């Protein structure tokens, strides 16, 4: 079955790279970066007293345009600070760019850094501690959703500002469900229900699949499995910190994937980012997509009549994963640090946060933002958005641990081996544990 090879970049396309995470150990951050290299840098203060800060925003198209509008408003209310959005790279290449820039001593004031990369990036002495910034911000820190707080907190200190919040749920094609006479799923459904529904809604002869799964072995492949692991009582890293915490739970989770493969009800997308998987869904040839709010604009644009259900579980308890990403601030001298703190504080305030979420396809960072009339209007206007927001109550985040990229990579290979029918769940998890445990033993 032919699948289109590409689509234009949109705000949802930005989200597909957010899930990839990083697998690069940033030895340059602690080895090559020179402590105090900000000394002697241009302090960013012009003759008119205005401070210029450099923002590597990592966004494309719709999200970039939304951020430009926000920056323009910031300039109007803060005439003594100018935010330069001209540098940097797209978010999926940011880790490599930041690594090189810190090694050379020429880095930005603010960069969009994946939450899964923060533990490694924050090892650099040039990363600014933002604990005092969020503690004195206009929105009380405890009012933020716990995933937003946890994703930026390392060893009790806030090392970045939350930039984006999302959650996973199941988007269903109502037309395909109705055609098959299958009721739409509701809160409390289980993973065996998901497997059963996917099988019933698969029509191989007609080119229709019950569901899909990214199959490139990257973070987009992996992070859908963590809610299953957590629901079963496992964790990414064990209590001893020297081994994975999902050796048994991972087998059970992979058995769900194995059953989808056996039923031939899952479309496996071999390309990074799940681009083809989403095209199959938007083309009306897939019944269920496990995805986040970033995908809703494209689904609506495709004219799909859809329903959003919470993720299924094993226990019946609500559980999902959130993938917060960050605005990380770097030290280029006191004047630029003060200006960067001012900008990220302003950007996190509910009025700006709601605009960013509505225009760029994410969820409100705080309950205060969620309660604004503008967000409530957006939730009423967008089918399923309230379900994604409600899911934050039971959302967890990946650990801010330097070895997480290696653990993720090992699990990604295990998933691929099961998705392609090359290995059993038990054998795949044995290989995953061997590789991940070895990574966790490496001193950081």
C-alpha positions as CSV (number, residue, x, y, z in Angstrom):
1,X,0.0,0.0,0.0
2,X,1.5,3.3,-1.1
3,X,1.8,6.0,1.6
4,X,2.7,9.6,0.8
5,X,6.3,10.3,1.6
6,X,6.1,13.8,3.0
7,X,3.8,16.6,4.2
8,X,4.5,20.2,5.0
9,X,5.9,21.1,8.4
10,X,3.3,22.3,10.8
11,X,3.0,22.8,14.5
12,X,2.2,19.1,15.0
13,X,5.3,18.3,12.9
14,X,7.2,20.2,15.6
15,X,5.8,17.9,18.2
16,X,6.9,14.8,16.4
17,X,10.5,15.8,16.9
18,X,9.9,16.6,20.6
19,X,9.3,13.0,21.2
20,X,12.7,11.9,19.8
21,X,14.8,12.9,22.8
22,X,18.6,12.7,22.7
23,X,21.0,9.8,22.9
24,X,24.2,11.9,23.1
25,X,26.4,12.0,26.2
26,X,27.4,15.7,26.6
27,X,31.0,15.2,27.7
28,X,31.8,18.5,26.0
29,X,29.6,20.3,28.6
30,X,31.8,19.3,31.5
31,X,35.0,18.6,29.7
32,X,35.5,21.1,27.0
33,X,33.5,24.1,28.2
34,X,35.7,26.5,30.1
35,X,34.3,27.6,33.5
36,X,33.7,31.3,33.5
37,X,33.9,31.6,29.7
38,X,31.1,34.2,29.9
39,X,33.7,36.6,31.2
40,X,34.6,39.1,28.6
41,X,31.5,38.4,26.5
42,X,29.4,41.1,25.0
43,X,27.1,42.0,27.9
44,X,24.3,42.7,25.4
45,X,23.7,46.3,26.6
46,X,23.5,48.8,23.8
47,X,24.2,52.5,23.9
48,X,20.6,53.1,24.5
49,X,20.6,50.8,27.6
50,X,18.6,48.1,25.8
51,X,19.7,44.5,26.5
52,X,19.7,42.0,23.6
53,X,19.3,38.3,24.3
54,X,19.6,35.5,21.9
55,X,16.8,32.8,21.8
56,X,17.3,29.5,20.0
57,X,13.6,28.6,19.8
58,X,13.7,25.3,17.9
59,X,10.3,25.8,16.4
60,X,9.0,25.5,12.8
61,X,6.2,27.2,10.9
62,X,3.0,27.6,12.9
63,X,4.8,27.4,16.3
64,X,7.5,29.8,15.2
65,X,4.9,32.3,14.0
66,X,3.1,32.0,17.3
67,X,6.3,32.6,19.2
68,X,7.2,35.6,17.0
69,X,3.8,37.2,17.9
70,X,4.5,36.7,21.6
71,X,8.0,38.2,21.3
72,X,6.5,41.2,19.6
73,X,4.1,41.7,22.5
74,X,7.0,41.3,24.9
75,X,9.0,44.0,23.2
76,X,6.0,46.4,23.5
77,X,5.7,45.8,27.2
78,X,9.5,45.5,27.9
79,X,11.1,48.2,25.6
80,X,14.5,47.8,27.3
81,X,14.9,44.1,26.3
82,X,15.2,42.8,22.8
83,X,14.8,39.1,22.0
84,X,16.7,38.0,18.9
85,X,15.1,34.9,17.4
86,X,17.5,34.6,14.5
87,X,19.8,31.8,15.5
88,X,19.7,28.1,16.5
89,X,18.3,25.1,14.8
90,X,15.1,23.0,14.9
91,X,14.5,21.3,18.2
92,X,15.6,17.8,17.1
93,X,19.1,19.2,16.4
94,X,19.3,21.4,19.4
95,X,21.3,19.0,21.6
96,X,24.2,18.8,19.1
97,X,24.1,22.6,18.5
98,X,24.2,23.3,22.3
99,X,27.0,20.9,22.8
100,X,29.1,22.5,20.2
101,X,28.2,26.1,21.3
102,X,29.1,25.4,24.9
103,X,32.4,23.8,23.9
104,X,33.3,26.9,21.8
105,X,32.1,29.4,24.4
106,X,29.6,31.0,22.1
107,X,26.1,30.0,23.2
108,X,22.7,31.6,23.4
109,X,20.9,33.1,26.3
110,X,17.9,30.8,26.1
111,X,17.5,27.5,24.2
112,X,14.6,25.1,23.7
113,X,15.9,21.9,25.2
114,X,14.0,18.6,25.4
115,X,13.1,17.5,28.9
116,X,14.8,14.2,28.3
117,X,18.1,16.1,27.5
118,X,18.0,18.5,30.4
119,X,19.9,16.3,32.9
120,X,22.9,16.2,30.6
121,X,22.7,19.8,29.5
122,X,22.4,21.0,33.1
123,X,25.8,19.5,33.9
124,X,27.3,22.6,32.2
125,X,28.3,25.3,34.7
126,X,26.9,27.8,32.2
127,X,23.3,26.7,32.8
128,X,21.5,29.2,35.1
129,X,19.7,28.0,38.2
130,X,16.1,29.3,37.9
131,X,14.9,28.2,41.4
132,X,14.6,31.8,42.6
133,X,13.0,32.9,39.3
134,X,10.1,30.4,39.5
135,X,9.8,31.0,43.2
136,X,9.0,34.7,42.7
137,X,7.0,34.3,39.4
138,X,3.5,35.6,39.0
139,X,2.1,32.1,39.0
140,X,2.7,30.2,42.2
141,X,5.1,27.3,41.4
142,X,2.9,24.7,43.1
143,X,0.1,25.8,40.8
144,X,1.9,24.3,37.8
145,X,1.0,20.7,36.8
146,X,3.4,18.3,38.5
147,X,4.8,17.0,35.2
148,X,5.9,20.6,34.3
149,X,7.6,21.0,37.7
150,X,9.2,17.5,37.7
151,X,10.7,17.8,34.2
152,X,12.8,20.8,35.1
153,X,13.8,19.9,38.7
154,X,17.1,18.2,39.3
155,X,18.3,17.4,42.8
156,X,15.8,19.8,44.3
157,X,16.8,22.8,42.1
158,X,14.9,24.2,39.1
159,X,17.4,24.1,36.2
160,X,15.1,25.4,33.4
161,X,11.6,26.9,32.8
162,X,8.9,24.6,31.5
163,X,8.2,25.5,27.9
164,X,5.6,22.9,26.7
165,X,3.2,20.4,28.3
166,X,1.3,17.6,26.6
167,X,-0.1,14.1,27.4
168,X,-0.9,11.0,25.5
169,X,-4.5,9.8,24.8
170,X,-6.2,7.8,22.0
171,X,-7.7,9.6,19.1
172,X,-10.4,7.5,17.4
173,X,-11.9,7.8,13.9
174,X,-15.7,7.8,14.7
175,X,-16.7,6.9,11.1
176,X,-14.6,3.7,11.2
177,X,-16.0,2.7,14.6
178,X,-19.6,3.3,13.5
179,X,-19.0,1.3,10.3
180,X,-17.8,-1.7,12.3
181,X,-20.5,-1.3,14.9
182,X,-17.9,-1.0,17.7
183,X,-18.7,1.4,20.6
184,X,-16.3,4.3,21.1
185,X,-14.0,3.7,24.1
186,X,-14.5,5.4,27.4
187,X,-12.4,6.2,30.5
188,X,-11.5,3.0,32.4
189,X,-11.0,0.8,29.4
190,X,-8.1,-1.7,29.5
191,X,-5.3,-2.7,27.3
192,X,-7.0,-6.0,26.4
193,X,-10.0,-3.9,25.2
194,X,-7.6,-1.8,23.0
195,X,-6.2,-5.0,21.5
196,X,-9.7,-6.4,20.9
197,X,-10.9,-3.1,19.3
198,X,-7.8,-2.8,17.1
199,X,-8.4,-6.4,15.8
200,X,-12.1,-5.7,15.1
201,X,-11.3,-2.5,13.2
202,X,-8.6,-4.0,11.0
203,X,-9.4,-4.8,7.4
204,X,-6.2,-5.9,5.7
205,X,-7.9,-6.4,2.4
206,X,-9.3,-2.9,2.5
207,X,-6.0,-1.4,3.7
208,X,-7.3,-0.3,7.1
209,X,-5.5,-0.8,10.4
210,X,-6.8,-0.8,14.0
211,X,-3.9,1.3,15.2
212,X,-0.3,2.3,14.6
213,X,3.1,2.5,16.3
214,X,6.2,4.4,15.4
215,X,8.9,1.9,14.5
216,X,12.2,3.8,14.2
217,X,13.4,2.8,17.6
218,X,13.7,6.4,18.8
219,X,12.0,8.2,21.7
220,X,8.8,8.5,19.7
221,X,8.8,4.6,19.7
222,X,9.6,4.3,23.3
223,X,7.6,6.8,25.3
224,X,4.2,5.1,24.5
225,X,5.3,2.1,26.6
226,X,6.2,4.0,29.8
227,X,2.5,4.4,31.0
228,X,2.1,0.6,30.8
229,X,5.2,0.1,32.8
230,X,4.2,2.6,35.5
231,X,0.6,1.2,35.7
232,X,2.1,-2.3,36.3
233,X,4.2,-0.9,39.2
234,X,7.5,-0.6,37.4
235,X,9.7,2.4,36.9
236,X,12.3,3.5,34.4
237,X,15.2,3.2,36.8
238,X,15.2,0.9,39.8
239,X,15.5,2.1,43.4
240,X,19.2,1.2,43.6
241,X,19.9,3.5,40.6
242,X,22.1,0.9,39.1
243,X,19.5,-1.1,37.1
244,X,16.3,-0.7,35.2
245,X,13.0,-0.8,37.2
246,X,10.9,-2.5,34.5
247,X,12.5,-5.9,33.8
248,X,9.3,-7.8,34.5
249,X,6.8,-5.0,33.7
250,X,8.4,-4.4,30.4
251,X,7.7,-8.0,29.3
252,X,4.0,-7.6,30.1
253,X,3.9,-4.3,28.2
254,X,5.7,-5.8,25.2
255,X,3.2,-8.6,25.2
256,X,0.5,-6.1,24.3
257,X,2.6,-4.9,21.4
258,X,3.3,-8.6,20.4
259,X,-0.5,-9.3,20.3
260,X,-1.1,-6.3,18.0
261,X,1.6,-7.7,15.7
262,X,0.1,-11.2,15.7
263,X,-3.3,-9.8,14.9
264,X,-1.8,-7.8,12.1
265,X,-3.8,-4.8,13.4
266,X,-0.9,-2.4,13.9
267,X,0.7,-0.2,11.2
268,X,4.4,0.0,12.0
269,X,6.0,3.3,10.7
270,X,9.7,2.8,10.0
271,X,10.5,6.5,9.6
272,X,11.4,8.8,12.5
273,X,8.6,10.9,14.0
274,X,5.6,8.7,13.0
275,X,4.9,10.9,9.9
276,X,3.5,8.1,7.8
277,X,1.5,6.6,10.7
278,X,-0.3,10.0,11.0
279,X,-0.9,10.2,7.3
280,X,-2.6,6.8,7.4
281,X,-4.8,8.0,10.2
282,X,-5.6,11.3,8.5
283,X,-6.4,9.4,5.3
284,X,-9.1,7.4,7.1
285,X,-7.2,4.1,7.0
286,X,-6.5,3.8,10.8
287,X,-9.1,3.6,13.6
288,X,-7.0,4.6,16.6
289,X,-3.9,6.7,17.0
290,X,-2.1,7.0,20.4
291,X,-1.0,10.6,20.2
292,X,-1.0,14.0,21.9
293,X,-2.8,17.4,21.5
294,X,-0.1,18.5,19.0
295,X,-1.8,16.3,16.4
296,X,-5.3,17.7,16.6
297,X,-4.9,20.6,14.2
298,X,-3.8,18.2,11.4
299,X,-6.6,15.8,12.2
300,X,-9.2,18.5,12.1
301,X,-7.7,19.9,8.9
302,X,-8.0,16.4,7.3
303,X,-11.7,16.5,8.1
304,X,-11.7,13.5,10.4
305,X,-14.7,13.2,12.7
306,X,-12.9,12.1,15.8
307,X,-13.3,11.2,19.5
308,X,-10.5,11.3,22.2
309,X,-10.4,8.7,24.9
310,X,-7.9,8.4,27.8
311,X,-5.2,5.9,27.5
312,X,-6.2,2.4,28.4
313,X,-4.6,0.8,31.4
314,X,-4.1,-2.6,33.1
315,X,-5.5,-1.5,36.4
316,X,-8.4,0.7,35.5
317,X,-6.6,3.7,37.1
318,X,-5.9,6.7,34.8
319,X,-2.3,6.9,33.8
320,X,-0.5,8.6,31.0
321,X,2.8,10.3,30.2
322,X,3.6,13.9,29.7
323,X,6.7,15.0,27.7
324,X,7.5,18.5,29.0
325,X,10.2,20.5,27.3
326,X,12.2,23.5,28.6
327,X,13.5,27.0,28.1
328,X,17.0,26.6,29.4
329,X,18.9,29.8,30.3
330,X,22.7,30.2,29.9
331,X,25.0,32.6,31.6
332,X,26.3,35.3,29.2
333,X,26.8,37.9,32.0
334,X,24.5,39.4,34.6
335,X,22.6,41.9,32.4
336,X,21.7,39.2,29.8
337,X,20.8,36.7,32.6
338,X,18.4,39.2,34.2
339,X,16.8,39.9,30.8
340,X,16.5,36.1,30.0
341,X,14.9,35.5,33.4
342,X,12.5,38.3,32.8
343,X,11.5,36.9,29.4
344,X,10.9,33.3,30.5
345,X,9.0,34.5,33.6
346,X,6.8,36.5,31.3
347,X,6.4,33.6,28.8
348,X,5.2,31.3,31.6
349,X,2.5,33.6,32.8
350,X,-1.1,32.3,32.2
351,X,-2.1,34.9,29.6
352,X,1.0,34.1,27.4
353,X,0.9,30.4,28.2
354,X,-2.6,30.0,27.0
355,X,-1.8,31.8,23.8
356,X,1.2,29.6,23.2
357,X,-0.8,26.4,23.9
358,X,-3.8,27.4,21.7
359,X,-1.7,28.5,18.8
360,X,1.1,25.9,18.9
361,X,-0.7,22.8,20.1
362,X,0.1,22.2,23.7
363,X,-1.6,22.2,27.1
364,X,-1.6,24.9,29.8
365,X,1.4,24.7,32.2
366,X,-0.7,25.6,35.3
367,X,-4.1,25.2,36.7
368,X,-4.3,29.0,36.8
369,X,-3.9,29.1,33.0
370,X,-6.3,26.2,32.6
371,X,-9.0,28.3,34.4
372,X,-8.7,31.3,32.1
373,X,-11.8,32.1,30.0
374,X,-9.6,32.0,26.8
375,X,-8.5,28.5,27.5
376,X,-12.0,27.3,28.4
377,X,-13.1,28.7,25.1
378,X,-10.3,26.9,23.3
379,X,-11.3,23.6,25.0
380,X,-14.9,24.0,24.0
381,X,-13.9,24.8,20.4
382,X,-11.5,21.8,20.1
383,X,-12.9,18.3,20.5
384,X,-10.9,16.2,22.9
385,X,-8.7,19.0,24.3
386,X,-10.4,18.7,27.6
387,X,-9.6,15.0,27.7
388,X,-5.9,15.7,27.2
389,X,-5.9,18.3,29.9
390,X,-7.8,16.1,32.4
391,X,-5.2,13.4,31.7
392,X,-2.5,15.6,33.3
393,X,-4.0,14.6,36.7
394,X,-2.6,11.1,36.2
395,X,0.5,12.0,34.1
396,X,4.1,11.1,34.9
397,X,7.3,12.1,33.3
398,X,10.5,10.4,32.3
399,X,13.3,10.7,34.9
400,X,15.7,13.6,34.6
401,X,18.7,11.2,34.7
402,X,21.8,11.5,32.6
403,X,21.6,7.8,31.5
404,X,18.0,8.1,30.4
405,X,18.9,8.4,26.7
406,X,20.8,5.1,26.8
407,X,17.9,3.3,28.6
408,X,15.5,4.7,26.0
409,X,17.8,3.5,23.2
410,X,17.9,0.0,24.7
411,X,14.1,-0.2,25.1
412,X,13.7,1.2,21.6
413,X,15.7,-1.7,20.1
414,X,13.6,-4.1,22.2
415,X,10.4,-2.6,20.8
416,X,11.6,-2.8,17.3
417,X,12.5,-6.5,17.6
418,X,8.9,-7.2,18.9
419,X,7.2,-5.0,16.3
420,X,9.1,-6.7,13.5
421,X,8.5,-10.2,14.9
422,X,12.2,-10.8,15.4
423,X,12.1,-11.5,19.1
424,X,9.7,-12.5,21.9
425,X,9.0,-10.0,24.7
426,X,11.1,-11.9,27.2
427,X,14.1,-12.2,25.0
428,X,13.8,-8.5,23.9
429,X,13.7,-7.4,27.6
430,X,16.7,-9.5,28.5
431,X,18.7,-7.7,25.8
432,X,17.3,-4.4,26.9
433,X,18.2,-5.0,30.5
434,X,21.8,-6.0,29.7
435,X,22.4,-2.9,27.7
436,X,20.5,-0.4,29.9
437,X,22.0,-1.8,33.2
438,X,25.5,-1.4,31.8
439,X,24.8,2.3,30.9
440,X,23.5,2.9,34.4
441,X,26.7,1.6,35.9
442,X,28.8,4.2,34.1
443,X,29.8,7.1,36.5
444,X,28.2,10.4,35.4
